[in-house]
Amino acid sequence: MSASAVFAESAPMRFRDPQIEMAHGAGGKASRKLVEGLFAPLLFGAAPGPLGDAGQIDIDGTKIAITTDSFVVKPLSFPGGSIGKLAVNGTVNDLAVSGAKTEALVVSYVLEAGLSTQVLETEVRAMAKAARDAGVRIAAGDTKVVEHGKADQMYVTTTGIGRLLPGVIIDPRSVRVGDRILISGPIGDHGITILLARGELDLEADLRSDTRSVLPLVESVIAGAGPGIRWMRDPTRGGAATSLNELARDCGLGMVLFEDQIPVRDTVRGACELLGLDPLHIANEGQFLAVVSPEYVDAAINALGLAPGGYEAQVIGEVREQPAGTVLVTTLYGGSRIVDMLVGDPLPRIC
């Protein structure tokens, strides 16, 4: 949530759900309803404008970016990553797609009584390595312990402080008709990996979470096409569909995707077909979306292709005047379908 912290005790609250459900944390419609209907009016007062992955504050003329995220993934460890690695990369990525480089992290642990010391050590080591790999220092932290059975072994919260990168301004209101929509790589790897790691799907597959820092990719695309970058977002909970629906609503334009150009691994596609899910709703932890002006799109793709891990970047759609405020997916055979924000909570505890 990015806005000035203006506390307003008398602000009207529009959230009317009688209790919090799992869906309120899934990153889709229910999450947005909670944030906009309860948190924003009570914490920020007046309408805060578009909500991004990080906020910006001015301290005596110096602008910094700040974000925070909690990680409650289950299981703690999975192919390609773990909660420790995820907690670092997730916060680094939120700042990166907001146009900032993380300078320091603050870490908070909530540990369940009975947690194996070996498991804790493994996750702390994973966090330390991920921080070193991302070039980030962990500056402070806090630890709390709760009763056995109250925390799914451990929860981790990371808060990141970042320095704004020159040469780019991220603002959904700058998006224009004709802009191109890019994705840095295949979608859905993380969410389906977590599902397979739980043993909830009778499917054997060589699939790994895509969790990684996207900062090198973001820095590369800014260097190659910075003036043309309008907007970026890492499509975590709720997937690419939810992120693009939020953008469509914020800018009032239509996001038209070309289904045959969206990179999806066969394993992810097959798992989604078995479960009746759309890959566009599945979480990612190492990819980002970008909207780039048409004159810079080739430079952006070339820059990503030259960066480590960016060779699968792809143009997947474009911004059009209609259908306003909507995400529309067109097929190779001329059909089309509207893709809404994630509704419900098909994959809990993914991050």
Disulfide bonds with the S-S distance in Angstrom:
none
